[in-house]
Amino acid sequence: MNIKLSVVIPVYKKTQMFVDNLTHNIQLLPKHTEVIIVDDASKEFLEEKN
């Protein structure tokens, strides 16, 4: 794959809102877009994993 665009998205708290928005908007990104999601060690995200 030839990546032409990279998008870095920091996430802190509001994990479900982030997932909902990303799911809705990811289709608007151009092809060959790399999405990097950085969780800022929010307790909310860590609790969902356990």
C-alpha positions, 0 to 999 in steps of 0.5 A: 500500500502506498500511504499518501496521508497520515492522520494522528488522532489523540484520544483522552476520555470520551472513548465511545464518542470517539469510536462513533465519530470515527466509524461515521467519518472514516469513509470520508477519508481518501484511499491510502490514508493511515489513521494513527490513534493515540490513547492518552492512557485514559482510565475509560479506555483501560477499563473497557479492555479489562 
